[in-house]
Amino acid sequence: MPAEVFQPGSLTHLVTATVCVFAMVAALVMGKRLLPTPARERRFRDAWAWGTLAFQLAAVGWWLSPDRRDWSVSLPLQLCDLAGFVAPVALLTGRRWARILLYFWGLGLSTQAFITPTLTAGPTHTHFWVFWMAHIAIVGSALYEVVVLGFRPGAKDLGKALAMTWSYIILIAVFDWISGYNYAFVGPGEAPAGTLVAALGPWPWRVLVMMLMGSCVFAMLWGVWPLARAVGQAAGRASGRRGT
């Protein structure tokens, strides 16, 4: 039955992704509307952040419940698991390191889940809802930082994001190698079929390719802002010349 099984590229996938986008856009519109009254915007942001944290803790508890527990997948060690905890830290505290990770992990990596989700359970399963709600929280929080709070990464932020991400990959790769698990898809196991990672070749070479591709994505996410400023300045100078 379609409700029992989720298939990437299906109508269910399209409808679900569309609903997720609308949910995130609604949060952004609300945040923008509340900006003229900072106290109200702060309350809305805090509610979003605390809700995200509560959901993440509940999701970890669900994965570790006795009838669900599988140490090869249940530990909160996937990058999206960590991003789900970074998001409320960024929104609640404004710490720069958390905002950096949320921006690059949320927009550069977690968005991949909407295109090639590693999901087989349909809407009748709790896993379906946990997966999509988690990614709404992560990507929605990253977009909130950019659209509502005006976060813009600098060159140093790019360097910090790369350093923290490479450190994470190395630590998880060592853990996977020792345990035989495949967290972050950098272990010796196979990557989920149909995902971008699965097309990157066998282990361990795919780990190097993943790091290179991720670094390129991070560089583009940083580079779009200097490019936008340069284009804006050029347009301003051109407008000024036309006005003289």
C-alpha positions, 0 to 999 in steps of 0.5 A: 500500500502507498501509505505503508511504503515511501518511495523517492520520486513518488507522488507522496514524496512530491506532496510531502516535500511541498508541504514541508516547504510551505511550513518553512515559508510560513515560519519565515513570513511570520518571523519577518512580520514580527521583526518590527516588534522585537519582543514578539519575534523573540518569543516566536523564535524561542518557541520554535527553538524550544519546540525543536529541542523538545522534538529532537530529544523525543526523537532520540528517545524513540530511536533508543526505545527497546522495541526500536533500538538498533545500535547501528542506526539509533545513536544520534550521531548522524550529521542531521541529528547533530544539526537538530541540536545545533539549531536551537542553540543558534536560535536561543543563544546566537552563538557564532559557532552554532550559527555557522554550523546551522547555516552550512549544515542546514542549507548545504547538507540537510537540504539533500534529504528533501531531494533524495530522502533515506526513507522507506517508511510511509505515512502510516509509520512514525519514522516517516513523521520523525524524518520530515519534521526533523528536516523541517526544523533543521532547514527551517531554522537555517533559513530563519537565520538568513531570511529573518535574522540576517546571518551572513557568513564571512571567509573565517566562518567558511574556514571554521565550518570546514574545520568542524565538519572535517573533524566530525567526519574523521571522528565518525569514520574512525568510530565506524571503522572500529564498530563496523557501523555506517554513520554519516555513510563514511563507514565500510558499509554500503550507502543507501540506494538511490541517494547521491552518496551511493553514486560516489563509489565504494568505501573508502574512496567515497569518503574523500569524494564526499569531503571534496564535494561538501567543501565545494558546496560550503564554498558556494554557500559562502561565495554567494554573498560576496558575489551578491554584494559585488553585483549590488555595488555594480548596479548602484554605480550604474544607476548613479551614472544614469542619474547624472 
